[in-house]
Amino acid sequence: MRLGLWLLIPCLLQSQEASPQVFRGSYRWTYKAFKQEGMGTLQLLIEGDRFAAEIRVAGILAATIEGTPSGGYRVQTEDGKPPTHYSKLSELPLLISLPIDQPQDLIPLLQGRSPLLRVETQDLQGPRTFYYESKDAQGHRVKLWLARQ
């Protein structure tokens, strides 16, 4: 028995690497702005510093995004053009711009623990529907609603 404990102690003392926090989300989105509106779905995967997203507009795949803060982000649109690369999340050409550059910083936002998004309805799993409101370059109101699926 003592020998077993002596063999176990080094294993317990070794530093354990924390596994990266994983977040998966599936959302319906609605966007309204001055003379613009749209709707679709958003699939997200955040795994450590890795970010991946699939954006659909009215059921049609519009873009995929993947990357890391150290390697940048590759955006592939479905219009046949070559992929575009961005160095930061905040540079991505999305309907809204968020001041976020680390994928892990999106998790509290999508869990309703950030003042950037306003939660409308909530259940035991977290925010069910929430929205982000801002102004575009011309000062017009822009609003994006997300509903967890």
N, C-alpha and C positions, 0 to 999 in steps of 0.2 A: 504494500500500500504506500509506504513512504517513497519508494522508488518512483511510483506513478506520479506522486506530487512533485518530485524533483524534475521529472520530465515535463510536467505541465507548466511549471512556473516560467521557464523561458518563453513559452508560447504566449502566456498571459502578459508578460512584460514587453513583448515586441509591440512597437507602435503599429496600430491598425490604421490603414488609410481609410478615410471616410468615403463611402460611396457617393457619387455625385447625386445631387437632388434631381429627380426626374419629374417633369410636369407634362402631362398630355391634356390637351383641351380641344373641344369641338364646339364651334359657335356658328350661329346664324348672325349675319350682320346686315344692318340697314344704314345707309348713308344719305344725309340730306344736306344740301348746300344751296347757295344761290344759283339757280338755273341748272342744278345737277342733283341727281339722286340715283341710288342703286341698291341692290341687295344681292346676297350670296352667302357663301359659307367660308369658314376659316378653320383649318386643322393645324394645330401647333404641337411641336415636340421640343422641349427644352431638357437637355440632358447634360448636366455640368455646364460647360461653356459652349456646348454645341446647340445650335438653333436650326430648326427646320419648320417650314410652313408651306401649306398648299392653300391657294386662294382661288375660289370659284366665284364667278359672277353669273347670276341667273342659271346656275347649274352647269356652266361650261368652265373647264379649267382655264384660268387666266394666267397664273404664275406659280412657280415654285421658288422657294428661297431656302438656302442652306449655307451654313458656315459657322465660323468661330470668331471671337474678337481678335485673335492673333493672326488668323489667315484671311479674314475678310468674309464677305457674304456674296454669294453667287445668286443672281436672279435670272431665272429662265422664264421668259414669257412664251406663250403658245402661238405667237404670230410668226414663228420661223426665223426670227432674228437671233444672232449669236447672243450668248448670255452676257450680262453686264455684271461687273464686280464693284462692290462698295466696301469701304474700310470699316464703317460703323453702322450699327443698327439704325441710328437716328438719321442716317443719310438715305435710307431706302425710300423709293418713290411710292409711298403709301398714301391713302386718302387723308390721313392725319399724320402729323409728326409728333413723336413723343421724345422727351429729353432723356432717352434711355440708350445706353450703349453696351450694357452687359446683359446677356440673355437671362441670367438669374434675377435681374432687377424687374423683369416682367412678371415673375411669379407672384409677388405680393400684390401687384396691380390687378392681376386676374383673379386673385383670391379675395379681392375687396378690401385689402389692407393698405390702400394708397389713396391720397386725396385727388389724384389725377382722374380717376373714374368715379362716377357717382352711382351707387347701387340703388336700383329701383325695387327689385324683389330678391329675396334670399330664401334658401332652404338649409337643411342640415349640412349639405355639401359645400355651401358658400353662396356667392352671388349667382342668382339665376338670370337676371337681366340687369344690365348696367349701361351707362353711356359716358361718352367723352364729348365735351363741348368746347369749341374754340372759335377763332376768327381766321379767315383766310387772308392773303396778302392785301386784298382790297377792303378788308374790314367787314366782310359779310360773315354771318353766323354759319358755322359748320357743326354738324352733330352726327356722331356715329354711335349706334346702339349695338350692343352685343347681347345675344341670348345663348346661354349654355345649352347644348343639346344633350 
